[in-house]
Amino acid sequence: MTTVKESQYATERLHQLLDTTPMLDDSLPPLHITVSIGVCSLTDASTLDNSLQRVDELLYRAKEQGRNRTVFEQEDAPSQRH
């Protein structure tokens, strides 16, 4: 399984990559996209429906906070914005 710290690193890398890589090189100006991400923890007791509901809520929280963010379920994992 991926740890919270590993997921933070992965989402930071994704935000950086999307920030620096145009989706269309031949357009002027180049087309860049952003991403909002919700990250929740999974346990042995997690169900698919419950996990999807939690991550969906986190995704919408990220969008409400200004988009292009990652919001983590744990309070000790700060959200990031790029």
KENU-968378 format. One record per residue (C-alpha): x, y, z; residue in one letter. Coordinates in steps of 0.2 Angstrom, whole numbers, plus 5000, padded with zeros to 4 digits. Last residue first. Layout:
BEGIN
XYZA ...
! end
This chain:
BEGIN
500251244965H 499251214980R 499451094994Q 498351025007S 499150985024P 499350805030A 499050815049D 497150825047E 497150665038Q 495950655023E 497150735011F 496650874999V 497750904984T 497551064975R 497351134957N 495651204962R 495351354974G 494751284990Q 493151234983E 494051114970K 494951034984A 493451014994R 492550934979Y 494050804978L 493950774996L 492050734995E 492450614981D 493750534990V 492550495005R 491150434994Q 492350324984L 493050245000S 491350215007N 490750124990D 492350024989L 492249965007T 493650005020S 493749885034A 495449825030D 495950005029T 496150135015L 496650315018S 495950455008C 496650564994V 495650694985G 496450774969I 496150934959S 497150944943V 497751084932T 497951094913I 499151184901H 498851224883L 500251314875P 499851494870P 499851474855L 499451294851S 500751174844D 501351104860D 499651044866L 499550964883M 500951084889P 502151014902T 502751124916T 501251144927D 500650964923L 502350894929L 502351004945Q 500550954950H 501050764946L 502650774956R 501650854971E 500350714970T 501650584970A 502550654985Y 500950674995Q 500450504991S 502150434997E 501950535013K 500150465015V 500850285013T 500550184997T 500050005000M 
! end
